[in-house]
Amino acid sequence: MEHTLQNHSYEKLTEANIEALFKEHYSILTAYANKFLTDLDDSREIVQDVFVKLFDNKDSIKIHTSAKAHLFTSVRNSCLNTIKQRKNHATHHENIKYLSSGVSMQADKILEQTELEHEIFKAIDELPEQCQRIFKLNRFDGFTNQEIADQLGISKRTVETQISKALKTLRVKIGPSMAKLLIIFLLNALK
């Protein structure tokens, strides 16, 4: 079965094929992921997630290369996304650390910032599901509009519309007096 999968571009995946691929390639894919992430646990998780997605989509997925090449490409892309997310999270944590250090705000300003963040996250959680997902992918995970469109299988215009809708809703919910702080918060989330 493995031989058939590697030599035919449009072979249908079955549970048995996926199990065979897992047994044959798990270790090498984990080592490959670890070259990107330098964290064995994260590397294992990435590879497992790739196989879970492959299994979940086995009826609809079309492999245009060999199964092995498809797996390596999927692992590489997942690793690159993880690295990008790590970078965005690290920047966000540095901003919070800086703001909390008292260098730029006094204690009452920090409390105001914390309250604003609470209000923003609460307002984001109240957005419609797709709007919320798109907004978070853009503002917190750092994905571009095109990357989000590709990932969700929607048009770039739909992504732009949903982000615009989210921003309008947040401005209304947070109020004009907090709008300036909202802009600062969102700019910090983009760094």
Backbone hydrogen bonds, N-H to C=O, Kabsch-Sander energy under -0.5 kcal/mol:
donor,donor_aa,acceptor,acceptor_aa,energy
5,L,1,M,-2.4
6,Q,2,E,-2.3
7,N,3,H,-1.3
8,H,4,T,-1.3
11,E,8,H,-0.7
13,L,58,K,-0.8
18,I,14,T,-2.5
19,E,15,E,-2.6
20,A,16,A,-2.4
21,L,17,N,-2.7
22,F,18,I,-2.7
23,K,19,E,-2.5
24,E,20,A,-2.2
25,H,21,L,-2.7
26,Y,22,F,-2.3
29,L,25,H,-2.7
30,T,26,Y,-2.3
31,A,27,S,-2.2
32,Y,28,I,-2.3
33,A,29,L,-2.7
34,N,30,T,-2.2
35,K,31,A,-1.0
35,K,32,Y,-0.6
36,F,32,Y,-0.7
36,F,33,A,-1.0
37,L,33,A,-2.5
38,T,34,N,-2.3
43,S,39,D,-2.5
44,R,40,L,-2.6
45,E,41,D,-2.3
46,I,42,D,-2.5
47,V,43,S,-2.2
48,Q,44,R,-2.7
49,D,45,E,-2.7
50,V,46,I,-2.2
51,F,47,V,-2.1
52,V,48,Q,-2.4
53,K,49,D,-2.6
54,L,50,V,-2.2
55,F,51,F,-2.7
56,D,52,V,-3.0
57,N,53,K,-2.0
58,K,55,F,-1.3
60,S,57,N,-1.2
61,I,57,N,-2.6
63,I,61,I,-0.5
64,H,62,K,-0.7
70,H,66,S,-2.4
71,L,67,A,-2.5
72,F,68,K,-2.5
73,T,69,A,-2.5
74,S,70,H,-2.5
75,V,71,L,-2.6
76,R,72,F,-2.6
77,N,73,T,-2.6
78,S,74,S,-2.3
79,C,75,V,-2.5
80,L,76,R,-2.5
81,N,77,N,-2.2
82,T,78,S,-2.3
83,I,79,C,-2.6
84,K,80,L,-2.2
85,Q,81,N,-2.4
86,R,82,T,-2.7
87,K,83,I,-2.3
88,N,84,K,-2.2
89,H,85,Q,-2.7
90,A,86,R,-2.8
91,T,87,K,-2.2
92,H,88,N,-2.3
93,H,89,H,-2.7
94,E,90,A,-2.2
95,N,91,T,-2.2
96,I,92,H,-2.2
97,K,93,H,-2.7
98,Y,94,E,-2.5
99,L,95,N,-2.7
100,S,96,I,-2.4
101,S,97,K,-1.0
101,S,98,Y,-0.6
102,G,99,L,-0.7
103,V,98,Y,-0.6
104,S,98,Y,-0.6
110,I,106,Q,-2.1
111,L,107,A,-2.1
112,E,108,D,-2.1
113,Q,109,K,-2.5
114,T,110,I,-2.7
115,E,111,L,-2.6
116,L,112,E,-2.4
117,E,113,Q,-2.8
118,H,114,T,-2.4
119,E,115,E,-2.6
120,I,116,L,-3.0
121,F,117,E,-2.8
122,K,118,H,-2.3
123,A,119,E,-2.6
124,I,120,I,-2.7
125,D,121,F,-2.3
126,E,122,K,-0.9
127,L,124,I,-1.5
132,Q,128,P,-3.1
133,R,129,E,-2.5
134,I,130,Q,-2.5
135,F,131,C,-2.5
136,K,132,Q,-2.6
137,L,133,R,-2.4
138,N,134,I,-2.0
139,R,135,F,-3.3
140,F,136,K,-2.1
141,D,136,K,-1.8
143,F,137,L,-2.5
148,I,144,T,-2.4
149,A,145,N,-2.4
150,D,146,Q,-2.6
151,Q,147,E,-2.5
152,L,148,I,-2.6
153,G,149,A,-1.3
154,I,149,A,-1.9
159,V,155,S,-1.7
160,E,156,K,-2.4
161,T,157,R,-2.5
162,Q,158,T,-2.5
163,I,159,V,-2.3
164,S,160,E,-2.3
165,K,161,T,-2.5
166,A,162,Q,-2.3
167,L,163,I,-2.5
168,K,164,S,-2.4
169,T,165,K,-2.4
170,L,166,A,-2.6
171,R,167,L,-2.4
172,V,168,K,-2.1
173,K,169,T,-2.6
174,I,170,L,-2.6
175,G,171,R,-1.7
178,M,175,G,-0.9
179,A,175,G,-0.5
179,A,176,P,-0.7
182,L,178,M,-2.2
183,I,179,A,-2.2
184,I,180,K,-1.9
185,F,181,L,-2.7
186,L,182,L,-2.7
187,L,183,I,-2.3
188,N,184,I,-2.3
189,A,185,F,-1.9
190,L,186,L,-1.0
191,K,187,L,-0.8
191,K,188,N,-0.6
